[in-house]
């Protein structure tokens, strides 16, 4: 039988190669949409927060992911290494899914000047659109390039995080 701790390899301290390997292994596991497999990547006493829900331990992680993937069909995760040091890894991630009617959870659309990178306009049809458009408006008024939103570390957990995904498509 597999030792659950082996599922967590490579272990810290991380160098660039092992940090990238760890991120790829996690991305691959999540994309199986197998809650039991994904839970093995975390310690048995892991504590998670997903918006207003708090989870503790692998059993709770499995229950949460089972519920999540019953609703979020064709779930696909993309993880990228953001930074690492010793025993810590930071990742940037984006994911997509749809519900059983084929609907995604909103629409974000922007027009960006190809020469200057400035945002010329933005349309949002999503939960918390007022919060998200305020962030876009500040970047537009400051005449900053869209890359500020694409590369920025935005408040979590909020809908504003969707701006990283929107502007990474350019």
PyMOL CGO cylinders between C-alpha atoms (Angstrom):
from pymol import cmd
from pymol.cgo import CYLINDER

trace = [
    CYLINDER, 0.00, 0.00, 0.00, 1.20, 3.55, -0.71, 0.3, 1, 1, 1, 1, 1, 1,
    CYLINDER, 1.20, 3.55, -0.71, 2.51, 5.55, 2.16, 0.3, 1, 1, 1, 1, 1, 1,
    CYLINDER, 2.51, 5.55, 2.16, 0.53, 8.84, 2.19, 0.3, 1, 1, 1, 1, 1, 1,
    CYLINDER, 0.53, 8.84, 2.19, 3.67, 10.75, 3.10, 0.3, 1, 1, 1, 1, 1, 1,
    CYLINDER, 3.67, 10.75, 3.10, 5.34, 9.55, -0.15, 0.3, 1, 1, 1, 1, 1, 1,
    CYLINDER, 5.34, 9.55, -0.15, 2.58, 11.40, -2.02, 0.3, 1, 1, 1, 1, 1, 1,
    CYLINDER, 2.58, 11.40, -2.02, 4.03, 14.62, -0.69, 0.3, 1, 1, 1, 1, 1, 1,
    CYLINDER, 4.03, 14.62, -0.69, 7.42, 14.23, -2.39, 0.3, 1, 1, 1, 1, 1, 1,
    CYLINDER, 7.42, 14.23, -2.39, 9.53, 16.19, -3.15, 0.3, 1, 1, 1, 1, 1, 1,
    CYLINDER, 9.53, 16.19, -3.15, 9.95, 17.48, 0.36, 0.3, 1, 1, 1, 1, 1, 1,
    CYLINDER, 9.95, 17.48, 0.36, 11.60, 20.74, 1.46, 0.3, 1, 1, 1, 1, 1, 1,
    CYLINDER, 11.60, 20.74, 1.46, 13.98, 22.43, 1.36, 0.3, 1, 1, 1, 1, 1, 1,
    CYLINDER, 13.98, 22.43, 1.36, 13.20, 23.29, -2.26, 0.3, 1, 1, 1, 1, 1, 1,
    CYLINDER, 13.20, 23.29, -2.26, 15.48, 24.32, -5.08, 0.3, 1, 1, 1, 1, 1, 1,
    CYLINDER, 15.48, 24.32, -5.08, 14.08, 25.63, -8.38, 0.3, 1, 1, 1, 1, 1, 1,
    CYLINDER, 14.08, 25.63, -8.38, 13.79, 22.17, -9.93, 0.3, 1, 1, 1, 1, 1, 1,
    CYLINDER, 13.79, 22.17, -9.93, 12.08, 20.53, -6.95, 0.3, 1, 1, 1, 1, 1, 1,
    CYLINDER, 12.08, 20.53, -6.95, 9.74, 23.51, -6.47, 0.3, 1, 1, 1, 1, 1, 1,
    CYLINDER, 9.74, 23.51, -6.47, 8.60, 23.28, -10.10, 0.3, 1, 1, 1, 1, 1, 1,
    CYLINDER, 8.60, 23.28, -10.10, 8.25, 19.51, -9.77, 0.3, 1, 1, 1, 1, 1, 1,
    CYLINDER, 8.25, 19.51, -9.77, 6.10, 19.92, -6.63, 0.3, 1, 1, 1, 1, 1, 1,
    CYLINDER, 6.10, 19.92, -6.63, 3.81, 22.40, -8.42, 0.3, 1, 1, 1, 1, 1, 1,
    CYLINDER, 3.81, 22.40, -8.42, 3.44, 20.11, -11.48, 0.3, 1, 1, 1, 1, 1, 1,
    CYLINDER, 3.44, 20.11, -11.48, 2.63, 17.09, -9.30, 0.3, 1, 1, 1, 1, 1, 1,
    CYLINDER, 2.63, 17.09, -9.30, -0.03, 19.12, -7.48, 0.3, 1, 1, 1, 1, 1, 1,
    CYLINDER, -0.03, 19.12, -7.48, -1.51, 20.41, -10.75, 0.3, 1, 1, 1, 1, 1, 1,
    CYLINDER, -1.51, 20.41, -10.75, -1.64, 16.89, -12.18, 0.3, 1, 1, 1, 1, 1, 1,
    CYLINDER, -1.64, 16.89, -12.18, -3.30, 15.52, -9.02, 0.3, 1, 1, 1, 1, 1, 1,
    CYLINDER, -3.30, 15.52, -9.02, -5.96, 18.24, -8.95, 0.3, 1, 1, 1, 1, 1, 1,
    CYLINDER, -5.96, 18.24, -8.95, -6.74, 17.67, -12.61, 0.3, 1, 1, 1, 1, 1, 1,
    CYLINDER, -6.74, 17.67, -12.61, -7.59, 14.02, -11.92, 0.3, 1, 1, 1, 1, 1, 1,
    CYLINDER, -7.59, 14.02, -11.92, -10.54, 15.36, -9.88, 0.3, 1, 1, 1, 1, 1, 1,
    CYLINDER, -10.54, 15.36, -9.88, -9.90, 12.50, -7.45, 0.3, 1, 1, 1, 1, 1, 1,
    CYLINDER, -9.90, 12.50, -7.45, -10.51, 13.90, -3.94, 0.3, 1, 1, 1, 1, 1, 1,
    CYLINDER, -10.51, 13.90, -3.94, -8.70, 11.04, -2.19, 0.3, 1, 1, 1, 1, 1, 1,
    CYLINDER, -8.70, 11.04, -2.19, -5.59, 11.47, -4.34, 0.3, 1, 1, 1, 1, 1, 1,
    CYLINDER, -5.59, 11.47, -4.34, -5.55, 15.26, -3.91, 0.3, 1, 1, 1, 1, 1, 1,
    CYLINDER, -5.55, 15.26, -3.91, -5.98, 14.99, -0.14, 0.3, 1, 1, 1, 1, 1, 1,
    CYLINDER, -5.98, 14.99, -0.14, -2.81, 12.89, 0.13, 0.3, 1, 1, 1, 1, 1, 1,
    CYLINDER, -2.81, 12.89, 0.13, -0.74, 15.88, -0.97, 0.3, 1, 1, 1, 1, 1, 1,
    CYLINDER, -0.74, 15.88, -0.97, -1.64, 17.62, 2.28, 0.3, 1, 1, 1, 1, 1, 1,
    CYLINDER, -1.64, 17.62, 2.28, -0.73, 16.80, 5.85, 0.3, 1, 1, 1, 1, 1, 1,
    CYLINDER, -0.73, 16.80, 5.85, -3.25, 14.80, 7.86, 0.3, 1, 1, 1, 1, 1, 1,
    CYLINDER, -3.25, 14.80, 7.86, -3.87, 17.86, 10.06, 0.3, 1, 1, 1, 1, 1, 1,
    CYLINDER, -3.87, 17.86, 10.06, -4.18, 20.39, 7.22, 0.3, 1, 1, 1, 1, 1, 1,
    CYLINDER, -4.18, 20.39, 7.22, -6.43, 23.38, 7.76, 0.3, 1, 1, 1, 1, 1, 1,
    CYLINDER, -6.43, 23.38, 7.76, -8.07, 24.93, 4.70, 0.3, 1, 1, 1, 1, 1, 1,
    CYLINDER, -8.07, 24.93, 4.70, -10.22, 27.97, 4.15, 0.3, 1, 1, 1, 1, 1, 1,
    CYLINDER, -10.22, 27.97, 4.15, -12.39, 28.26, 1.07, 0.3, 1, 1, 1, 1, 1, 1,
    CYLINDER, -12.39, 28.26, 1.07, -14.23, 31.56, 1.18, 0.3, 1, 1, 1, 1, 1, 1,
    CYLINDER, -14.23, 31.56, 1.18, -16.42, 31.20, 4.32, 0.3, 1, 1, 1, 1, 1, 1,
    CYLINDER, -16.42, 31.20, 4.32, -15.87, 27.46, 4.80, 0.3, 1, 1, 1, 1, 1, 1,
    CYLINDER, -15.87, 27.46, 4.80, -13.18, 26.14, 7.12, 0.3, 1, 1, 1, 1, 1, 1,
    CYLINDER, -13.18, 26.14, 7.12, -11.90, 22.57, 6.80, 0.3, 1, 1, 1, 1, 1, 1,
    CYLINDER, -11.90, 22.57, 6.80, -9.67, 20.52, 9.04, 0.3, 1, 1, 1, 1, 1, 1,
    CYLINDER, -9.67, 20.52, 9.04, -7.99, 17.24, 8.08, 0.3, 1, 1, 1, 1, 1, 1,
    CYLINDER, -7.99, 17.24, 8.08, -7.91, 15.02, 5.03, 0.3, 1, 1, 1, 1, 1, 1,
    CYLINDER, -7.91, 15.02, 5.03, -11.42, 13.62, 5.51, 0.3, 1, 1, 1, 1, 1, 1,
    CYLINDER, -11.42, 13.62, 5.51, -12.88, 17.13, 5.39, 0.3, 1, 1, 1, 1, 1, 1,
    CYLINDER, -12.88, 17.13, 5.39, -10.78, 17.89, 2.30, 0.3, 1, 1, 1, 1, 1, 1,
    CYLINDER, -10.78, 17.89, 2.30, -12.14, 14.79, 0.55, 0.3, 1, 1, 1, 1, 1, 1,
    CYLINDER, -12.14, 14.79, 0.55, -15.74, 15.73, 1.45, 0.3, 1, 1, 1, 1, 1, 1,
    CYLINDER, -15.74, 15.73, 1.45, -15.23, 19.30, 0.26, 0.3, 1, 1, 1, 1, 1, 1,
    CYLINDER, -15.23, 19.30, 0.26, -13.62, 18.32, -3.04, 0.3, 1, 1, 1, 1, 1, 1,
    CYLINDER, -13.62, 18.32, -3.04, -16.30, 15.69, -3.69, 0.3, 1, 1, 1, 1, 1, 1,
    CYLINDER, -16.30, 15.69, -3.69, -19.01, 18.37, -3.30, 0.3, 1, 1, 1, 1, 1, 1,
    CYLINDER, -19.01, 18.37, -3.30, -16.99, 20.86, -5.34, 0.3, 1, 1, 1, 1, 1, 1,
    CYLINDER, -16.99, 20.86, -5.34, -16.48, 18.57, -8.32, 0.3, 1, 1, 1, 1, 1, 1,
    CYLINDER, -16.48, 18.57, -8.32, -20.09, 17.39, -8.38, 0.3, 1, 1, 1, 1, 1, 1,
    CYLINDER, -20.09, 17.39, -8.38, -21.00, 21.03, -9.09, 0.3, 1, 1, 1, 1, 1, 1,
    CYLINDER, -21.00, 21.03, -9.09, -17.91, 22.23, -11.00, 0.3, 1, 1, 1, 1, 1, 1,
    CYLINDER, -17.91, 22.23, -11.00, -17.91, 20.04, -14.11, 0.3, 1, 1, 1, 1, 1, 1,
    CYLINDER, -17.91, 20.04, -14.11, -14.87, 19.63, -16.38, 0.3, 1, 1, 1, 1, 1, 1,
    CYLINDER, -14.87, 19.63, -16.38, -12.80, 21.37, -13.72, 0.3, 1, 1, 1, 1, 1, 1,
    CYLINDER, -12.80, 21.37, -13.72, -9.32, 22.24, -14.99, 0.3, 1, 1, 1, 1, 1, 1,
    CYLINDER, -9.32, 22.24, -14.99, -6.56, 23.78, -12.86, 0.3, 1, 1, 1, 1, 1, 1,
    CYLINDER, -6.56, 23.78, -12.86, -3.43, 25.56, -14.04, 0.3, 1, 1, 1, 1, 1, 1,
    CYLINDER, -3.43, 25.56, -14.04, -0.70, 26.11, -11.43, 0.3, 1, 1, 1, 1, 1, 1,
    CYLINDER, -0.70, 26.11, -11.43, 2.50, 28.07, -11.89, 0.3, 1, 1, 1, 1, 1, 1,
    CYLINDER, 2.50, 28.07, -11.89, 5.38, 28.54, -9.51, 0.3, 1, 1, 1, 1, 1, 1,
    CYLINDER, 5.38, 28.54, -9.51, 5.30, 32.09, -8.20, 0.3, 1, 1, 1, 1, 1, 1,
    CYLINDER, 5.30, 32.09, -8.20, 8.15, 31.96, -5.68, 0.3, 1, 1, 1, 1, 1, 1,
    CYLINDER, 8.15, 31.96, -5.68, 9.86, 29.59, -3.28, 0.3, 1, 1, 1, 1, 1, 1,
    CYLINDER, 9.86, 29.59, -3.28, 12.27, 29.70, -0.38, 0.3, 1, 1, 1, 1, 1, 1,
    CYLINDER, 12.27, 29.70, -0.38, 13.49, 26.83, 1.78, 0.3, 1, 1, 1, 1, 1, 1,
    CYLINDER, 13.49, 26.83, 1.78, 10.30, 25.05, 2.88, 0.3, 1, 1, 1, 1, 1, 1,
    CYLINDER, 10.30, 25.05, 2.88, 7.72, 27.37, 1.31, 0.3, 1, 1, 1, 1, 1, 1,
    CYLINDER, 7.72, 27.37, 1.31, 6.22, 27.53, -2.17, 0.3, 1, 1, 1, 1, 1, 1,
    CYLINDER, 6.22, 27.53, -2.17, 3.88, 30.20, -3.51, 0.3, 1, 1, 1, 1, 1, 1,
    CYLINDER, 3.88, 30.20, -3.51, 1.82, 29.38, -6.58, 0.3, 1, 1, 1, 1, 1, 1,
    CYLINDER, 1.82, 29.38, -6.58, -0.30, 31.34, -8.98, 0.3, 1, 1, 1, 1, 1, 1,
    CYLINDER, -0.30, 31.34, -8.98, -3.32, 29.43, -10.16, 0.3, 1, 1, 1, 1, 1, 1,
    CYLINDER, -3.32, 29.43, -10.16, -6.34, 29.70, -12.37, 0.3, 1, 1, 1, 1, 1, 1,
    CYLINDER, -6.34, 29.70, -12.37, -9.14, 27.25, -12.91, 0.3, 1, 1, 1, 1, 1, 1,
    CYLINDER, -9.14, 27.25, -12.91, -12.16, 26.89, -15.11, 0.3, 1, 1, 1, 1, 1, 1,
    CYLINDER, -12.16, 26.89, -15.11, -15.35, 24.85, -14.94, 0.3, 1, 1, 1, 1, 1, 1,
    CYLINDER, -15.35, 24.85, -14.94, -19.01, 24.94, -15.89, 0.3, 1, 1, 1, 1, 1, 1,
    CYLINDER, -19.01, 24.94, -15.89, -22.23, 23.81, -14.26, 0.3, 1, 1, 1, 1, 1, 1,
    CYLINDER, -22.23, 23.81, -14.26, -24.62, 21.13, -15.51, 0.3, 1, 1, 1, 1, 1, 1,
    CYLINDER, -24.62, 21.13, -15.51, -26.34, 23.59, -17.84, 0.3, 1, 1, 1, 1, 1, 1,
    CYLINDER, -26.34, 23.59, -17.84, -23.04, 24.43, -19.51, 0.3, 1, 1, 1, 1, 1, 1,
    CYLINDER, -23.04, 24.43, -19.51, -22.91, 27.87, -17.93, 0.3, 1, 1, 1, 1, 1, 1,
    CYLINDER, -22.91, 27.87, -17.93, -19.73, 29.30, -16.52, 0.3, 1, 1, 1, 1, 1, 1,
    CYLINDER, -19.73, 29.30, -16.52, -19.95, 31.62, -13.55, 0.3, 1, 1, 1, 1, 1, 1,
    CYLINDER, -19.95, 31.62, -13.55, -19.91, 34.99, -15.35, 0.3, 1, 1, 1, 1, 1, 1,
    CYLINDER, -19.91, 34.99, -15.35, -18.15, 36.98, -18.04, 0.3, 1, 1, 1, 1, 1, 1,
    CYLINDER, -18.15, 36.98, -18.04, -15.21, 39.35, -17.85, 0.3, 1, 1, 1, 1, 1, 1,
    CYLINDER, -15.21, 39.35, -17.85, -14.21, 41.21, -21.01, 0.3, 1, 1, 1, 1, 1, 1,
    CYLINDER, -14.21, 41.21, -21.01, -11.67, 43.99, -21.55, 0.3, 1, 1, 1, 1, 1, 1,
    CYLINDER, -11.67, 43.99, -21.55, -10.34, 46.07, -24.40, 0.3, 1, 1, 1, 1, 1, 1,
    CYLINDER, -10.34, 46.07, -24.40, -6.62, 46.86, -24.16, 0.3, 1, 1, 1, 1, 1, 1,
    CYLINDER, -6.62, 46.86, -24.16, -4.53, 49.19, -26.34, 0.3, 1, 1, 1, 1, 1, 1,
    CYLINDER, -4.53, 49.19, -26.34, -1.96, 46.93, -28.02, 0.3, 1, 1, 1, 1, 1, 1,
    CYLINDER, -1.96, 46.93, -28.02, 0.70, 49.67, -28.09, 0.3, 1, 1, 1, 1, 1, 1,
    CYLINDER, 0.70, 49.67, -28.09, 0.43, 51.09, -24.59, 0.3, 1, 1, 1, 1, 1, 1,
    CYLINDER, 0.43, 51.09, -24.59, -1.09, 48.16, -22.68, 0.3, 1, 1, 1, 1, 1, 1,
    CYLINDER, -1.09, 48.16, -22.68, -3.66, 50.53, -21.18, 0.3, 1, 1, 1, 1, 1, 1,
    CYLINDER, -3.66, 50.53, -21.18, -7.17, 49.26, -20.50, 0.3, 1, 1, 1, 1, 1, 1,
    CYLINDER, -7.17, 49.26, -20.50, -9.63, 51.16, -22.70, 0.3, 1, 1, 1, 1, 1, 1,
    CYLINDER, -9.63, 51.16, -22.70, -12.80, 49.51, -21.43, 0.3, 1, 1, 1, 1, 1, 1,
    CYLINDER, -12.80, 49.51, -21.43, -14.09, 46.63, -19.39, 0.3, 1, 1, 1, 1, 1, 1,
    CYLINDER, -14.09, 46.63, -19.39, -17.43, 44.79, -19.16, 0.3, 1, 1, 1, 1, 1, 1,
    CYLINDER, -17.43, 44.79, -19.16, -18.26, 42.50, -16.28, 0.3, 1, 1, 1, 1, 1, 1,
    CYLINDER, -18.26, 42.50, -16.28, -21.17, 40.18, -15.76, 0.3, 1, 1, 1, 1, 1, 1,
    CYLINDER, -21.17, 40.18, -15.76, -20.37, 38.36, -12.54, 0.3, 1, 1, 1, 1, 1, 1,
    CYLINDER, -20.37, 38.36, -12.54, -20.98, 38.15, -8.84, 0.3, 1, 1, 1, 1, 1, 1,
    CYLINDER, -20.98, 38.15, -8.84, -19.43, 41.18, -7.07, 0.3, 1, 1, 1, 1, 1, 1,
    CYLINDER, -19.43, 41.18, -7.07, -18.97, 43.10, -10.35, 0.3, 1, 1, 1, 1, 1, 1,
    CYLINDER, -18.97, 43.10, -10.35, -18.96, 46.39, -8.41, 0.3, 1, 1, 1, 1, 1, 1,
    CYLINDER, -18.96, 46.39, -8.41, -15.94, 45.30, -6.41, 0.3, 1, 1, 1, 1, 1, 1,
    CYLINDER, -15.94, 45.30, -6.41, -14.08, 44.09, -9.50, 0.3, 1, 1, 1, 1, 1, 1,
    CYLINDER, -14.08, 44.09, -9.50, -14.79, 47.13, -11.67, 0.3, 1, 1, 1, 1, 1, 1,
    CYLINDER, -14.79, 47.13, -11.67, -13.50, 49.44, -8.92, 0.3, 1, 1, 1, 1, 1, 1,
    CYLINDER, -13.50, 49.44, -8.92, -10.12, 47.75, -9.18, 0.3, 1, 1, 1, 1, 1, 1,
    CYLINDER, -10.12, 47.75, -9.18, -10.11, 48.03, -12.98, 0.3, 1, 1, 1, 1, 1, 1,
    CYLINDER, -10.11, 48.03, -12.98, -11.20, 51.68, -12.72, 0.3, 1, 1, 1, 1, 1, 1,
    CYLINDER, -11.20, 51.68, -12.72, -8.25, 52.56, -10.48, 0.3, 1, 1, 1, 1, 1, 1,
    CYLINDER, -8.25, 52.56, -10.48, -5.79, 51.06, -12.98, 0.3, 1, 1, 1, 1, 1, 1,
    CYLINDER, -5.79, 51.06, -12.98, -7.51, 52.87, -15.85, 0.3, 1, 1, 1, 1, 1, 1,
    CYLINDER, -7.51, 52.87, -15.85, -7.52, 56.23, -14.05, 0.3, 1, 1, 1, 1, 1, 1,
    CYLINDER, -7.52, 56.23, -14.05, -3.86, 55.87, -13.12, 0.3, 1, 1, 1, 1, 1, 1,
    CYLINDER, -3.86, 55.87, -13.12, -3.14, 55.10, -16.80, 0.3, 1, 1, 1, 1, 1, 1,
    CYLINDER, -3.14, 55.10, -16.80, -1.27, 51.95, -15.79, 0.3, 1, 1, 1, 1, 1, 1,
    CYLINDER, -1.27, 51.95, -15.79, -0.90, 48.93, -18.08, 0.3, 1, 1, 1, 1, 1, 1,
    CYLINDER, -0.90, 48.93, -18.08, -3.13, 45.87, -17.80, 0.3, 1, 1, 1, 1, 1, 1,
    CYLINDER, -3.13, 45.87, -17.80, -0.08, 43.90, -16.61, 0.3, 1, 1, 1, 1, 1, 1,
    CYLINDER, -0.08, 43.90, -16.61, -0.62, 45.43, -13.16, 0.3, 1, 1, 1, 1, 1, 1,
    CYLINDER, -0.62, 45.43, -13.16, -3.79, 43.32, -12.89, 0.3, 1, 1, 1, 1, 1, 1,
    CYLINDER, -3.79, 43.32, -12.89, -2.38, 40.33, -14.74, 0.3, 1, 1, 1, 1, 1, 1,
    CYLINDER, -2.38, 40.33, -14.74, 0.69, 40.01, -12.52, 0.3, 1, 1, 1, 1, 1, 1,
    CYLINDER, 0.69, 40.01, -12.52, -0.56, 41.53, -9.28, 0.3, 1, 1, 1, 1, 1, 1,
    CYLINDER, -0.56, 41.53, -9.28, -1.30, 39.64, -6.11, 0.3, 1, 1, 1, 1, 1, 1,
    CYLINDER, -1.30, 39.64, -6.11, -4.95, 40.49, -5.60, 0.3, 1, 1, 1, 1, 1, 1,
    CYLINDER, -4.95, 40.49, -5.60, -7.03, 40.14, -2.45, 0.3, 1, 1, 1, 1, 1, 1,
    CYLINDER, -7.03, 40.14, -2.45, -8.12, 36.56, -1.73, 0.3, 1, 1, 1, 1, 1, 1,
    CYLINDER, -8.12, 36.56, -1.73, -10.81, 35.33, -1.60, 0.3, 1, 1, 1, 1, 1, 1,
    CYLINDER, -10.81, 35.33, -1.60, -12.62, 37.80, -3.83, 0.3, 1, 1, 1, 1, 1, 1,
    CYLINDER, -12.62, 37.80, -3.83, -13.92, 37.99, -7.36, 0.3, 1, 1, 1, 1, 1, 1,
    CYLINDER, -13.92, 37.99, -7.36, -11.09, 40.44, -8.10, 0.3, 1, 1, 1, 1, 1, 1,
    CYLINDER, -11.09, 40.44, -8.10, -8.84, 37.40, -8.48, 0.3, 1, 1, 1, 1, 1, 1,
    CYLINDER, -8.84, 37.40, -8.48, -10.59, 36.80, -11.80, 0.3, 1, 1, 1, 1, 1, 1,
    CYLINDER, -10.59, 36.80, -11.80, -8.69, 39.78, -13.20, 0.3, 1, 1, 1, 1, 1, 1,
    CYLINDER, -8.69, 39.78, -13.20, -5.43, 37.78, -13.10, 0.3, 1, 1, 1, 1, 1, 1,
    CYLINDER, -5.43, 37.78, -13.10, -7.09, 35.18, -15.33, 0.3, 1, 1, 1, 1, 1, 1,
    CYLINDER, -7.09, 35.18, -15.33, -8.75, 37.72, -17.65, 0.3, 1, 1, 1, 1, 1, 1,
    CYLINDER, -8.75, 37.72, -17.65, -5.55, 39.63, -18.36, 0.3, 1, 1, 1, 1, 1, 1,
    CYLINDER, -5.55, 39.63, -18.36, -3.35, 36.53, -18.62, 0.3, 1, 1, 1, 1, 1, 1,
    CYLINDER, -3.35, 36.53, -18.62, -5.27, 35.68, -21.81, 0.3, 1, 1, 1, 1, 1, 1,
    CYLINDER, -5.27, 35.68, -21.81, -3.80, 38.71, -23.67, 0.3, 1, 1, 1, 1, 1, 1,
]
cmd.load_cgo(trace, "trace")
